């Protein structure tokens, strides 16, 4: 008996072949939907802009009038000077007397070391002092879930890490909850969106 060569499709009826191809496609799609592991998620979150930026406190550097008047009208100045963060001095200018606020040397040097992380959301300029006081630090990844192929969501705990100025100001360091949307691209997982204010 002479056997005729038959193709792959001839070995299986069409409905079975179609089901097998669909199942393979679903399996491959499922492989692409694997969320990042905690280490990958942590790297992506730590590389995000909110985790690279420092929390800052911003005050005006000068106020018109004498320092006695400025300290009574500028609550932030009064607080900084009472905590030893800054000092005030009377200066006579062509426009009249002004009070000038100056950050104490140790805190000024520390601020310079963090200057690359200090991004103020308030209008600054030469007449403002921007003092970095804390940076966010990741405590742990609480949950990771897939949100589709190449997209995942992560819930995490974070807290402020304070410098000396932040410690003097008494910034709260209790761990807080955050949320991140992670996206997979050619370079790996990255944080497309970060929310630090979840309670």
C-alpha positions in Angstrom: 0.0 0.0 0.0 1.4 3.3 -1.0 1.2 6.0 1.8 0.7 9.6 0.8 2.6 12.2 2.7 0.3 14.4 4.7 0.9 17.7 6.4 0.6 18.5 10.1 -2.9 19.7 9.6 -3.9 16.4 8.1 -3.0 14.5 11.2 -5.5 16.4 13.4 -9.0 17.5 12.6 -9.3 21.3 12.3 -11.3 22.0 15.5 -8.7 20.2 17.6 -5.8 22.1 15.9 -7.6 25.4 16.4 -8.1 24.7 20.1 -4.5 23.7 20.5 -3.3 26.9 18.9 -5.6 29.1 21.1 -4.5 27.3 24.2 -0.8 27.8 23.3 -1.5 31.5 22.7 -3.2 31.9 26.0 -0.3 30.1 27.8 2.2 32.4 26.2 0.1 35.5 27.1 -0.1 34.3 30.6 3.7 34.0 30.8 4.0 37.7 29.7 1.6 38.7 32.6 3.9 37.5 35.4 4.2 40.4 37.8 7.6 41.6 39.1 9.1 39.9 42.2 9.5 42.1 45.3 13.2 42.9 44.5 12.3 44.1 41.0 9.3 46.2 42.4 11.5 47.7 45.0 14.2 48.7 42.5 11.5 50.4 40.3 9.9 52.3 43.2 13.3 53.5 44.6 14.3 54.8 41.1 11.1 56.8 40.8 11.1 60.6 41.1 9.2 60.8 44.4 11.8 58.6 46.0 14.7 60.6 44.6 13.3 63.9 45.8 13.7 65.3 49.3 11.0 66.9 51.4 11.9 70.6 51.9 10.9 73.4 54.1 10.9 76.9 52.5 11.0 80.3 54.2 11.6 83.8 53.0 15.3 84.9 53.6 14.4 88.5 54.3 11.6 90.5 55.8 11.2 94.3 55.9 11.7 96.0 59.3 13.5 95.0 62.4 14.1 91.4 63.5 11.9 91.8 66.6 9.0 92.6 64.4 9.9 89.9 61.9 10.0 87.2 64.5 6.6 88.1 65.8 5.0 88.1 62.3 6.9 85.2 60.8 5.9 82.0 62.6 8.3 79.8 60.6 11.2 82.1 61.5 10.3 82.0 65.2 10.2 78.2 65.1 13.5 77.8 63.2 15.4 80.2 65.5 13.9 78.6 68.7 15.1 75.2 67.5 18.5 76.5 66.7 18.2 75.9 62.9 18.7 79.6 62.0 19.5 83.0 63.3 18.3 86.5 62.4 20.3 89.7 62.0 19.3 93.3 61.4 20.6 94.8 58.1 20.4 98.4 57.0 19.8 98.8 53.3 19.1 101.8 51.0 15.5 100.9 51.2 15.4 100.8 54.9 16.0 98.2 57.6 15.4 94.5 56.9 15.8 91.4 58.9 17.8 88.6 57.4 17.4 84.9 58.2 20.5 82.7 58.0 20.7 78.9 58.4 23.2 77.8 61.0 26.4 76.4 59.5 26.0 72.7 60.3 22.5 72.6 58.9 23.6 74.6 55.9 26.4 72.2 55.0 24.0 69.3 55.4 21.5 71.0 53.1 24.2 71.4 50.5 24.8 67.6 50.6 21.1 67.1 49.9 20.8 69.9 47.4 20.6 67.6 44.4 17.5 66.0 45.9 15.8 69.3 47.0 12.9 70.2 44.7 10.7 73.0 46.1 7.1 73.2 45.0 6.9 76.8 46.1 8.3 79.8 44.2 11.9 80.3 45.4 14.6 82.5 44.2 17.4 84.5 45.9 15.0 85.7 48.6 14.0 82.2 49.8 15.7 79.5 51.8 14.9 76.0 50.8 16.0 73.5 53.5 15.8 69.7 52.7 14.7 67.9 55.8 13.8 64.3 54.9 13.8 61.7 52.1 11.4 58.9 51.6 12.7 55.4 52.2 11.1 52.1 51.3 10.2 49.8 54.3 8.7 46.8 52.5 6.6 45.7 49.6 3.2 44.5 51.0 1.5 43.2 47.8 2.1 42.8 44.1 -0.6 42.0 41.6 -0.8 41.7 37.9 -2.9 44.4 36.1 -2.5 43.0 32.6 0.3 42.0 30.3 3.4 44.0 31.2 1.6 46.0 33.9 1.5 45.4 37.7 0.4 47.2 40.8 2.3 47.2 44.1 1.3 48.3 47.6 4.2 49.2 49.8 5.1 50.8 53.2 7.5 53.8 53.3 8.6 56.3 55.9 10.6 59.5 56.1 14.4 59.3 56.8 15.3 62.5 58.5 18.5 64.6 58.5 19.4 66.7 61.6 17.1 69.5 60.5 14.2 67.1 60.1 14.8 65.7 63.5 14.8 69.2 65.1 11.5 70.0 63.3 10.0 66.7 64.6 8.8 65.4 61.3 6.6 62.2 61.7 8.4 59.0 60.8 5.6 56.5 61.3 5.4 54.1 58.3 2.8 55.0 55.7 1.2 53.1 52.8 1.9 53.8 49.1 0.8 52.5 45.8 2.7 52.1 42.5 1.8 51.3 38.9 4.7 49.3 37.4 5.3 48.9 33.7 7.6 46.5 31.9 9.7 47.9 29.1 13.0 47.0 27.4 15.0 48.1 30.4 12.9 46.2 32.9 10.2 47.2 35.4 9.8 50.9 36.0 7.3 52.9 38.1 4.9 54.8 35.8 2.9 56.2 38.7 3.5 56.6 42.5 1.1 57.6 45.2 2.6 58.2 48.6 -0.4 59.5 50.4 -2.5 56.3 50.9 -3.7 55.9 54.5 
